[in-house]
Amino acid sequence: MADTPGSAFDRLVDVVARLRAPDGCPWDREQTLETLRPFVLEETYEVLEAIDAGSREALREEIGDMIFEGVLLAQLCAEEGAFTVADSLGSIADKLVRRHPHVFGDDAKARNAEEVLGKWEDAKARERAAAPEGDKPKTILGGVPRTLPALLRAHEMSLRAAAVGFDWDRPSDVLAKIEEEVAELREAVERAGGPAAGEAHGAPASRQQVEEEMGDLLFAIANLSRKLGVEPEAALRRSDDKFARRFTELERRFAARGEALREAGLARMEEEWDRVKSGETAAIRRRPLSDRDPGP
């Protein structure tokens, strides 16, 4: 008979405590909160990779690995006398109930996800106001971790700002902002070209100014992703995979002819790139609709 979630979790907690015991595993006993940071990040990305791959078997295993890292972190804190894994679980359960008054309380039922986000931000604002002075994230954006990947952090900050009404009305408004940022970046790049280029646009732009304009453009793109309901990290990962797949095929084709890419020249590489793309498109069209990947 399969374990219940509770009994399976209890077993994991016991296993982790045994690993950390005086006669447990030397490697696990040496770990600290700081040394576990890269493993927490690695397991998170492996969960995302399993989701992207569509493999439920891999996802089952990777979720277990991610939960293990959480239990191990809590075990270290329990050994310090700070809190237990039960305290952590109780905290998240309490928070979910508190922040979903439309489910667990007397509030009117939420009609859509956008309304839920508004209620969520209202609940968090009340929590900030009630928190002890030293524990307060001072602002709406104060709880967004700086350690998030920059694109994901931009998406999360814009999501929280939009939840309190600081948002564009339509995706087309964000597209206009992106066009504005592209124009500003183009001007900075042209001014950074040197004195001759700078004569038409004022003083030459510094590398820092170009970087700032590039950041503004990426931030605007993250806003458009949110407005369209697209998670930008996932979208970029899929495009990364697509580029890697096509470029590897490009490299393979030249290697089969005994040619190095470096010696092929841009024009010939672009011609072959177009053939690779056309071949992918034709292969997708030949597949049954039910088998086609909805992604790029």
C-alpha positions in Angstrom: 0.0 0.0 0.0 1.4 3.4 -0.9 2.4 5.8 1.8 0.2 8.7 2.7 1.9 12.1 2.1 2.2 12.6 5.8 3.9 9.3 6.5 6.2 9.7 3.5 7.2 13.1 4.7 7.8 11.8 8.2 10.0 9.1 6.8 12.0 11.7 4.8 12.5 13.8 7.9 13.7 10.8 9.9 16.1 9.8 7.1 17.6 13.4 7.0 17.9 13.5 10.8 19.8 10.1 10.6 22.1 11.4 7.9 23.0 14.4 10.2 23.4 12.3 13.3 26.9 11.9 14.9 27.2 8.4 13.3 25.6 9.5 10.1 27.0 10.6 6.7 30.2 12.6 6.9 29.3 14.6 3.8 25.8 15.5 5.1 27.2 16.4 8.5 29.6 18.9 7.0 26.9 20.9 5.2 25.9 24.4 6.2 23.2 26.7 5.0 25.8 28.5 2.9 27.2 25.3 1.3 23.7 24.1 0.4 22.9 27.3 -1.7 24.2 25.9 -5.0 22.4 22.6 -4.5 19.1 24.4 -3.8 19.5 26.4 -7.0 20.5 23.3 -9.0 17.5 21.3 -7.9 15.2 24.1 -8.8 16.5 24.2 -12.3 16.3 20.5 -12.7 12.6 20.6 -11.7 12.2 23.3 -14.5 14.0 21.1 -16.9 11.8 18.1 -16.2 8.7 20.3 -16.7 10.0 21.6 -20.0 10.8 18.0 -21.1 7.3 16.9 -20.3 8.6 13.9 -18.4 6.4 13.1 -15.4 8.8 10.4 -14.2 11.7 12.8 -14.2 9.5 15.5 -12.5 8.5 13.0 -9.7 12.2 12.4 -8.9 13.2 16.1 -9.2 10.4 17.3 -6.9 11.6 14.8 -4.4 15.2 16.1 -4.7 13.9 19.7 -4.2 11.9 18.7 -1.1 14.9 17.0 0.3 16.9 20.2 0.1 14.2 22.0 2.0 14.1 19.3 4.7 17.9 19.4 5.0 17.9 23.2 5.4 15.2 22.9 8.1 17.1 20.1 9.9 20.2 22.4 10.1 18.0 25.2 11.6 16.4 22.7 14.0 19.9 21.7 15.2 20.6 25.4 15.9 17.4 25.6 17.9 16.0 28.2 15.4 12.9 26.3 14.1 11.8 22.8 12.9 10.5 21.6 9.6 7.1 21.4 11.3 7.3 25.1 12.1 8.1 25.8 8.4 5.2 23.7 7.1 2.9 25.3 9.6 4.0 28.7 8.5 3.3 28.1 4.8 -0.1 26.5 5.6 -1.1 29.5 7.7 0.1 31.9 5.1 -1.9 30.2 2.3 -5.1 30.3 4.4 -4.5 33.9 5.4 -3.9 35.0 1.8 -6.9 33.2 0.4 -9.8 34.7 2.3 -12.0 34.1 -0.8 -11.4 30.3 -0.2 -11.0 29.9 3.5 -12.7 33.0 4.9 -15.8 35.1 4.4 -14.7 37.2 1.4 -16.6 37.0 -1.8 -15.3 34.4 -4.2 -12.7 35.7 -6.7 -14.0 35.8 -10.3 -10.6 35.5 -12.0 -6.9 35.2 -11.4 -6.4 39.0 -11.7 -8.8 39.6 -8.9 -7.0 37.0 -6.8 -3.7 38.8 -7.3 -5.3 42.0 -6.0 -6.6 40.2 -2.9 -3.1 38.6 -2.4 -1.4 42.1 -2.5 -4.0 43.5 0.0 -3.3 40.6 2.3 0.4 41.1 2.1 0.1 44.8 2.7 -1.8 44.0 5.9 0.9 41.6 6.9 3.6 44.2 6.4 1.7 46.7 8.5 1.3 44.2 11.3 4.8 42.8 11.3 7.3 43.8 14.0 9.4 46.7 12.8 12.6 44.7 12.3 10.8 42.0 10.3 8.9 44.3 7.8 9.7 44.2 4.1 9.1 48.0 3.8 7.6 48.1 0.3 5.5 46.0 -2.1 8.6 45.0 -3.9 10.6 44.4 -0.7 9.9 40.7 -0.7 11.2 40.0 -4.2 14.5 38.3 -3.7 17.5 39.9 -5.3 18.9 36.5 -5.9 16.3 35.6 -8.5 17.5 35.5 -12.1 17.3 39.1 -13.4 14.6 38.4 -16.0 12.4 36.5 -13.6 12.9 39.2 -10.9 11.8 41.9 -13.5 8.7 39.7 -14.2 7.9 39.3 -10.5 8.3 43.0 -9.7 6.1 44.1 -12.6 3.5 41.5 -11.5 3.4 42.9 -8.0 3.2 46.5 -9.2 0.4 45.6 -11.7 -1.5 43.9 -8.8 -2.0 47.4 -7.2 -2.9 49.1 -10.5 0.5 50.3 -11.7 0.2 48.8 -15.2 -0.4 49.5 -18.9 -4.0 49.0 -20.1 -3.1 46.9 -23.2 -0.2 44.8 -24.5 0.1 47.2 -27.4 1.0 50.0 -24.8 3.9 47.9 -23.7 5.0 47.3 -27.3 5.0 51.1 -27.7 7.3 51.3 -24.6 9.6 48.6 -26.1 9.8 50.6 -29.3 10.7 53.7 -27.3 13.4 51.7 -25.4 14.8 50.3 -28.7 15.1 53.9 -30.0 16.9 55.0 -26.9 19.3 52.0 -27.0 20.0 52.6 -30.7 20.9 56.3 -30.0 23.2 55.2 -27.1 24.9 52.6 -29.3 25.4 55.2 -32.1 26.8 57.7 -29.7 29.1 55.1 -28.2 30.6 54.6 -31.7 33.1 57.5 -31.0 33.4 61.2 -31.6 32.3 61.1 -35.2 29.1 59.2 -34.4 28.6 61.4 -31.3 28.5 64.6 -33.3 25.0 64.0 -34.6 23.6 62.9 -31.2 25.5 64.9 -28.6 28.2 63.7 -26.3 29.4 60.1 -26.8 27.6 57.5 -24.7 29.5 55.5 -22.1 29.4 51.8 -21.8 27.4 52.3 -18.6 24.7 54.3 -20.5 24.5 51.6 -23.1 24.1 49.0 -20.4 21.4 51.0 -18.7 19.4 51.4 -22.0 19.8 47.6 -22.6 18.5 46.9 -19.1 15.5 49.2 -19.7 14.7 47.3 -22.9 14.9 43.9 -21.2 12.7 45.1 -18.4 10.1 46.3 -20.8 10.2 43.0 -22.6 9.7 41.2 -19.2 6.6 43.5 -18.7 5.2 42.4 -22.1 5.7 38.8 -21.2 3.7 39.3 -18.1 1.0 41.2 -19.9 0.7 38.3 -22.5 0.7 35.6 -19.7 4.1 34.3 -20.8 6.7 33.3 -18.2 9.9 34.9 -19.7 12.4 32.5 -18.2 10.5 29.5 -19.8 10.1 31.3 -23.1 13.8 32.2 -23.2 14.8 28.6 -22.3 12.8 27.3 -25.2 14.4 29.7 -27.6 17.8 28.8 -26.2 17.1 25.2 -26.9 15.8 26.0 -30.4 19.0 27.9 -31.2 21.2 25.2 -29.8 19.4 22.5 -31.8 19.6 24.5 -35.0 23.2 25.6 -34.6 24.3 22.1 -33.7 22.7 20.8 -36.9 24.4 23.6 -38.9 27.7 22.6 -37.4 27.0 18.9 -38.2 26.2 19.7 -41.8 29.5 21.6 -42.5 31.5 19.0 -40.6 30.0 16.3 -42.8 31.4 18.2 -45.8 34.8 18.5 -44.1 34.4 22.2 -43.5 35.0 24.3 -40.4 32.3 26.9 -39.5 35.0 29.5 -38.9 36.1 29.2 -42.6 32.6 29.0 -44.1 31.8 32.7 -43.9 28.6 34.3 -42.7 26.8 34.3 -46.0 27.1 30.5 -46.4 26.2 29.9 -42.8 23.1 31.9 -43.1 22.0 30.0 -46.2 22.5 26.7 -44.4 20.7 28.1 -41.4 17.7 28.9 -43.5 17.7 25.3 -44.8 17.9 23.9 -41.3 14.8 26.1 -40.3 12.9 25.0 -43.4 13.7 21.4 -42.7 12.3 21.7 -39.2 9.2 23.4 -40.4 8.6 20.7 -43.0 9.1 17.9 -40.5 6.6 19.5 -38.1 4.0 19.9 -40.9 4.4 16.2 -41.8 3.6 15.1 -38.2 0.0 14.5 -37.0 -1.4 17.5 -35.2 -1.7 15.5 -31.9 2.1 14.9 -32.0 3.2 18.4 -32.6 5.1 20.4 -30.0 3.2 23.6 -29.4 6.4 25.4 -28.7 8.9 26.9 -31.1 
